Amino acid sequence: MLSLRFSKQLSEITKNYHFVKDTEGMSPARVYKLIGCSENLYLKMSDSQYRGTTYDVEREKDVMLWLKGKVPVPEVLHFEQYESTNFLLMREVNGVVGHVYHQKQRDPEKMIRMYSEGIKLFQSVSILDCPFVSDIDFRLSELDYLLRNNLADIDIENWENDTPFRDPNELYTFLREHKPNEELVFSHGDFGDSNIFVANDQISGFVDLGRSGKADKWYDIAFCVHSIQHDMGNDKKYLDLFFDLLGIEPDWDKIRYYILLDELF
């Protein structure tokens, strides 16, 4: 039995859908797939303790509305604040999620091309009038709030095996004291194969956009490097192809920094 408290308006909108809890992501937001007769929707909810952070679905809603027509993102159908929760209702993105596409294709080069094309697409978005900040200072300020309120991921069992820290505060201090210079572009903020959708061998959409905004160009690249290494092994040819497609040489210091930054989120 589904035990979610909705407003009358949202209850009416969703009354003919079957709710299935999404257990894929590691975000503290709660996500449900709503299966309907003619279409599927997604409902994403964040609690009041996350308001103002990149976990807040109100921020995600604002980002998606701003990106409409610039990048393929879910269509926002409804947003509301009810009691202590923010609710975001979206239309399902066409296509299959990237990690499923990769498993079916078994062609690493195709997935690497998806990553490079996605990076270029996001970095082509002008930031001149972008109201969303997701740079290092913003993220570290957010991290400070999460740590002080016991909301950060401090379970080292979730960290990568090669992370050279075993204490969250030690890692946080390192991040504050070793901030790299930033080359700001528009960034997805959580760029991996779980947040890319593919149809007909082309990118059909992006999801989980709460961290999107102005950030260092190496932020998304670092996420792609991590995904390539995790899913395709450490064969140098795959990373070489990725950077060849981007037309740049890797900045390993920045890549390592942003992978470490993600450990506490």
Secondary structure, DSSP 8 states (H G I E B T S, - for coil): -------HHHHHHHTTSEEEE--S--SSSEEEEEE-SS-EEEEEEEEGGGTTSTT-HHHHHHHHHHHTTTS----EEEEEEETTEEEEEEE--SSEEHHHHHHHH--HHHHHHHHHHHHHHHHTS--TT---B-SHHHHHHHHHHHHHTT-S---GGGS-TT-S-S-HHHHHHHHHHT-----EEEE-SS-STTSEEEETTEEEEE---TT-EEEEHHHHHHHHHHHHHHHH-S-HHHHHHHHHHHTS---HHHHHHHHHHGGG-
